[in-house]
Amino acid sequence: MSNKDTSQRKKDHIDMALKSQIERADNRFFYEPILQGTQMPPLQKSPLGKKEMRAPIWISSMTGGTGKAKHINQNLGKVCGKYGLGMGLGSCRIILENNEYLEDFQLRKHIGNEIPFYANLGIAQIEKIAKSGRWEKISELIDKTETDGLIVHINPLQEWLQPEGDTIEQAPLDTLKSLLNKLDIQLIVKEVGQGMGPKSLNELFKLPITAIDFGALGGTNFALLELMRNSPHMLENFGLIANLGHKAEEMVIFCNDILENLAETNTKTIIVSGGIKTFLDGFYFTSLIKSNAIYGQAWAMLQRANKSFEVLDQFVEYQIKGLQMASQLLSPKPLRNFDK
Ligand SMILES: Cc1cc2nc3c(=O)[nH]c(=O)nc-3n(C[C@H](O)[C@H](O)[C@H](O)COP(=O)(O)O)c2cc1C
């Protein structure tokens, strides 16, 4: 480096130091500067079901079946293929009975065969299928989307507040048990933004499912979204309902308590999701869970995929670099030490 370069760098330091004063610390981590160099280690592969991801980042279920969705889904699929991320489709209800929008959901060609990729249906839809006895609809869906299995989203609060919401007639747990009895498929169960309490999680841990996806409170909130779509009276009277549920942090504690008391070896993957904005959130929670864990993002991916592939690509590249840095220098403080 020339003297001129060095002199410019020193000038930058002085100018920018005047603007680089931090007021708020992220106190979730121990930062250990003397134990590692700055070379970036490759990320460890993350297993999910019968496949593996090359980074522990999951693109959470979102969209399909509307004008914009095809372009968004293609961007998401391509970025999964490039970086080895796993992905869940948005609700596939629209293609259960006809194939008009099937192309929106056919992303396997972008993602590649090595990476986990799952179809998605709501619990109300599974209940309807159970009643009609037409279980083959689910196998057909998995075949035509070339997915590895099914995500079932459990969203009673959303259905309750949605103007055109479905009624869920029986306990979702019973519907899930029927599904698992009838079909031998890889199954992921998730919420859509309110999370789940300890009793629900405890029941899910007992089921032979592939993964539990938090869909925790703290990010995109479908209760609020449906209230906004509903009448002003609903928003005025039920607005506070949107704040109910469990944040990722609390769900990590629930899961660890359950895992500690679980008799048999548990091979489920936990997908920490709901309000995960960056690799720091993801690294923090997945490091704390006492089980195989990855993290999922919907909103953070959607806003980039909606702009362009390049914007999304750059975001994911930096998230992976960030995870590599974090794995060298950071370890999470136990949750009880995290004062907010
Ligand atoms: C536009 C959009 C559509 C969604 N559609 C679905 C869906 O069809 N099925 C589902 O299981 N979750 C759906 N979700 C919920 C997400 O998968 C995720 O659980 C939730 O958004 C919380 O994650 P976030 O805070 O990272 O957005 C959707 C989310 C968004 C933003």
PDBQT file of the ligand as one rigid body, heavy atoms in Angstrom, charges set to zero:
ROOT
HETATM    1  C1  LIG A 401     -46.664 -12.478   2.149  1.00  0.00    +0.000 C 
HETATM    2  C2  LIG A 401     -46.654 -13.618   3.131  1.00  0.00    +0.000 A 
HETATM    3  C3  LIG A 401     -47.420 -14.726   2.875  1.00  0.00    +0.000 A 
HETATM    4  C4  LIG A 401     -47.419 -15.814   3.754  1.00  0.00    +0.000 A 
HETATM    5  N1  LIG A 401     -48.134 -16.939   3.447  1.00  0.00    +0.000 NA
HETATM    6  C5  LIG A 401     -47.999 -18.038   4.202  1.00  0.00    +0.000 A 
HETATM    7  C6  LIG A 401     -48.580 -19.272   3.790  1.00  0.00    +0.000 A 
HETATM    8  O1  LIG A 401     -49.224 -19.358   2.759  1.00  0.00    +0.000 OA
HETATM    9  N2  LIG A 401     -48.402 -20.350   4.593  1.00  0.00    +0.000 N 
HETATM   10  C7  LIG A 401     -47.681 -20.284   5.753  1.00  0.00    +0.000 A 
HETATM   11  O2  LIG A 401     -47.487 -21.314   6.414  1.00  0.00    +0.000 OA
HETATM   12  N3  LIG A 401     -47.136 -19.120   6.177  1.00  0.00    +0.000 NA
HETATM   13  C8  LIG A 401     -47.274 -18.018   5.432  1.00  0.00    +0.000 A 
HETATM   14  N4  LIG A 401     -46.681 -16.838   5.822  1.00  0.00    +0.000 N 
HETATM   15  C9  LIG A 401     -46.059 -16.757   7.165  1.00  0.00    +0.000 C 
HETATM   16  C10 LIG A 401     -44.555 -16.939   7.136  1.00  0.00    +0.000 C 
HETATM   17  O3  LIG A 401     -44.202 -18.213   6.675  1.00  0.00    +0.000 OA
HETATM   18  C11 LIG A 401     -43.922 -16.713   8.528  1.00  0.00    +0.000 C 
HETATM   19  O4  LIG A 401     -44.331 -17.724   9.412  1.00  0.00    +0.000 OA
HETATM   20  C12 LIG A 401     -44.274 -15.363   9.115  1.00  0.00    +0.000 C 
HETATM   21  O5  LIG A 401     -44.297 -14.382   8.107  1.00  0.00    +0.000 OA
HETATM   22  C13 LIG A 401     -43.295 -14.928  10.187  1.00  0.00    +0.000 C 
HETATM   23  O6  LIG A 401     -42.003 -14.760   9.667  1.00  0.00    +0.000 OA
HETATM   24  P1  LIG A 401     -41.350 -13.295   9.371  1.00  0.00    +0.000 P 
HETATM   25  O7  LIG A 401     -41.499 -12.519  10.639  1.00  0.00    +0.000 OA
HETATM   26  O8  LIG A 401     -39.946 -13.595   8.986  1.00  0.00    +0.000 OA
HETATM   27  O9  LIG A 401     -42.135 -12.683   8.248  1.00  0.00    +0.000 OA
HETATM   28  C14 LIG A 401     -46.658 -15.751   4.957  1.00  0.00    +0.000 A 
HETATM   29  C15 LIG A 401     -45.888 -14.605   5.209  1.00  0.00    +0.000 A 
HETATM   30  C16 LIG A 401     -45.868 -13.553   4.317  1.00  0.00    +0.000 A 
HETATM   31  C17 LIG A 401     -45.008 -12.353   4.638  1.00  0.00    +0.000 C 
ENDROOT
TORSDOF 0
